[in-house]
Amino acid sequence: MAATTGTDAAAFSAALDDFLRAVRSARGRLGADAELTLSQLHLLEPLADAPGTLALGQLAAAAGVTAPTATRMLAGLEEAGLVARRREAADRRCVHVHLTAAGRARVERKRERIARRRGELFEALSQGERREAARLLSSLATAVEELR
């Protein structure tokens, strides 16, 4: 695809910058609620959705982080009593992780807060804007995934 120039491209670029700035600001406010950071939530969500424990490697892959990053994050989460880790007796290198009751409660509270915020955003748009936003966001997500 040829590079696009001109007024339309400049307007798109400025609007995208404004949108991304607003998203970063909103993420900062959402992460500052002393419950969980969004990074912690992204790590814990696969555990919340799993029927049992996950191996550390599975958890890291599901959360889209490296195993060393997951290990560092889990240390603090375990200290806070939100997760528990156990080594396999047969292979001490294999670590399984599960959410504690306190961890599950925190994930649910964070998910509820995010759902409320998304609902507020949804309500701020007209019915036509809602449909158009869904279409455009889907198109943008596809385009971003296809970037090389």
C-alpha positions in Angstrom: 0.0 0.0 0.0 1.4 3.4 -1.0 2.0 5.9 1.7 -0.9 8.3 2.1 -0.3 12.0 2.4 -2.4 15.1 2.5 -5.1 16.5 4.7 -7.0 13.3 5.3 -3.9 11.5 6.4 -2.9 14.4 8.7 -6.4 14.5 10.2 -6.4 10.7 10.8 -2.9 10.9 12.4 -3.9 13.7 14.7 -7.1 11.9 15.7 -5.3 8.7 16.3 -2.7 10.5 18.5 -5.5 12.1 20.5 -7.3 8.8 20.9 -4.1 6.9 22.0 -3.3 9.7 24.5 -6.8 9.5 25.9 -6.5 5.7 26.2 -3.2 5.9 28.0 -4.6 8.5 30.4 -7.7 6.3 31.1 -5.5 3.2 31.5 -3.4 5.2 34.1 -6.6 6.2 36.0 -8.0 2.7 35.8 -4.7 1.2 37.0 -4.4 3.5 40.0 -7.3 2.1 42.0 -5.0 0.1 44.4 -6.7 -3.1 43.3 -4.6 -4.5 40.5 -2.6 -2.8 37.8 -3.8 -3.6 34.3 -0.5 -5.6 33.7 -1.3 -7.7 36.8 -4.9 -8.2 35.6 -3.7 -9.4 32.2 -1.5 -11.9 33.9 -4.2 -13.1 36.3 -7.1 -13.3 33.8 -6.0 -16.6 32.3 -5.9 -18.1 35.8 -9.4 -16.7 36.5 -10.7 -18.3 33.3 -8.9 -21.7 33.8 -10.7 -24.6 35.4 -7.6 -25.3 37.6 -4.0 -24.4 37.8 -1.8 -23.4 34.9 1.9 -24.2 34.4 4.0 -21.0 34.5 4.8 -21.3 30.8 1.2 -21.7 29.9 0.3 -18.7 32.0 3.0 -16.5 30.5 2.0 -17.5 26.9 -1.7 -16.8 27.7 -0.9 -13.4 29.1 1.5 -12.5 26.3 4.6 -12.1 28.5 7.8 -14.0 28.8 8.3 -16.6 31.6 10.8 -14.4 33.4 8.4 -11.5 33.4 5.6 -13.7 34.7 7.9 -15.1 37.4 8.8 -11.5 38.6 5.2 -10.4 38.6 4.0 -13.6 40.4 6.5 -13.0 43.2 4.7 -9.8 44.3 1.3 -11.3 43.7 2.1 -14.3 45.8 3.5 -12.1 48.6 0.1 -10.2 48.5 -1.7 -13.5 48.8 -3.4 -13.3 45.4 -1.8 -16.4 43.9 -0.1 -19.6 45.1 2.6 -21.4 43.3 3.7 -25.0 43.7 6.5 -27.1 42.2 5.7 -30.5 40.7 7.1 -33.3 42.8 8.2 -35.3 39.7 9.9 -32.3 38.0 10.9 -29.5 40.3 11.4 -27.2 37.3 7.7 -27.2 36.6 5.7 -24.6 38.6 1.9 -24.5 38.6 0.0 -21.4 39.6 -3.5 -20.8 40.8 -5.5 -17.9 42.1 -6.4 -17.7 45.8 -9.9 -16.6 46.8 -8.5 -13.1 47.5 -6.9 -13.1 44.0 -10.2 -14.2 42.3 -12.1 -11.5 44.2 -9.6 -8.8 43.1 -9.8 -9.9 39.4 -13.6 -9.8 39.6 -13.7 -6.3 41.1 -11.3 -5.1 38.4 -13.3 -6.7 35.7 -16.5 -5.1 37.1 -14.8 -1.7 37.2 -13.6 -2.0 33.6 -17.1 -3.1 32.5 -18.6 0.0 34.2 -16.1 2.3 32.5 -16.9 0.7 29.1 -20.6 1.1 29.8 -20.1 4.8 30.5 -18.2 5.1 27.3 -20.9 3.3 25.4 -23.6 5.4 26.9 -21.7 8.6 25.9 -22.2 7.7 22.2 -25.3 7.8 20.1 -26.8 4.6 18.7 -25.3 5.3 15.3 -21.9 6.2 16.8 -21.9 2.9 18.7 -22.4 0.9 15.6 -19.8 2.9 13.7 -17.3 2.8 16.5 -17.6 -1.0 16.7 -17.0 -1.3 13.0 -14.1 1.1 13.0 -12.4 -0.4 16.1 -12.6 -3.8 14.5 -11.1 -2.6 11.3 -8.3 -0.7 13.2 -7.6 -3.8 15.3 -7.2 -5.9 12.1 -5.0 -3.3 10.5 -2.8 -3.0 13.5 -2.4 -6.8 13.7 -1.3 -6.9 10.1 1.4 -4.2 10.5 4.9 -5.6 10.0 
